[in-house]
């Protein structure tokens, strides 16, 4: 039986998926691994994402400790997001998922 996002599952795979599950979270993380970015910069790099969905995913990733939200002083105020030290532990997982995804896409293309 599926576990809702509000419940905590004792399954390690469910725990990991509850953090990175979401249409754009992997893409957001991939862009932020190399450099901190403002939401507008992320939006330009992921043109298909809506602003509402971007903000929601950013908030969830901050809440899970994967991203850090950095407010910069000045006028106008600027906010940047970066991957936290804890979030960097996800990089090998994302690389592995990306490799599997490439293989899967190649397999699907060869079947069609």
N, C-alpha and C positions, 0 to 999 in steps of 0.2 A: 504494500500500500504506500502511496506517495506521501511524503512528509511535507506539510505546509511550511512556508518560509518562516512562520512565527514559531514553529516547533523546532526543537533541536533533536537531531537524529544521532544515535550512537554510532552509526555507520560512517567511517572516515571518508568514503567516496561522497556520500550525501553532504557531509560537512564541507568538503572542498567545493562541490558543485553549488552549494547554497551561496558561496562567496562569489564565484565567477560566473554563475548562471545569469544570463541576460543577453539579449541580442548583441549588445555593443560592448560589454565589459572587457572582453578579450582584446578587442580593437583599441579601446581606450587605454588599457594597460600597456599594450604594445607601443603606442605612441609616447606614453609617459616614461617608459623605461630609460630612454636615452636623454631626455631633457624635461625639466618642468615646463608646463604650458598653461596659458590662460584658457578659460572656457571658449572664448572666441577663436583662439588658435586651434584648439581641438576640433571645434565645429567646422573650420575651414578644411581640416585634414580628413574629416569624416562627414562629407556633405550630405549623406543620406540620413543622418541622425537628426531628430528634432531637438530643439533646445530643451524642451521639457524632459525628454528621455535622457539627454546628456546630463542635465543637472541631477536628475533622480539617480542615475548610475554613479555619478561622482559622489553624491551624498552617501549612498550605500557603501561604496568602497572606502570612504573616509570612516564611516561608522564601524566597518569591519577591521579598521587599522591597516588597510592595504595602501591607501593614499594619505598624504598629508595635505591639508589646505593651508596655504601660506598667504596671509594678507600683507600687502605691501603698503606702507604709509605713503601719503602724498595725495594730490588731487589730480584727477579722480583716483579713488581707491582702486587698487588692482589686486586681483586674487590669482594665484597660480596653484596648480596641483602638481605634486610629484609623488613618486613611488616611495613609500617608507622603507626603512631597513627590513622590517618584517615582510612587506610586500615584495621586496626583491627576492625573497625565498620562493616566490611563485614563478620566477623567470625560467628555471629549468623545467617546470611543469608546463608552462606555456610553450616552450620550445618543443617539448615532447608532443604536446597536443597538435602543434602546428605541423610537425613532421608526419604525424599520423594522418592529419587532414589532407596533406599533399598526396600521400599514398592513396588515400580513399578517393580523392577527386580523380586521380589518374586511373584508378581501378574502374570507377563509374564511367569515365570517358571511354575506356577501352571496351566496356560491355555494350555501349550504345552504338 
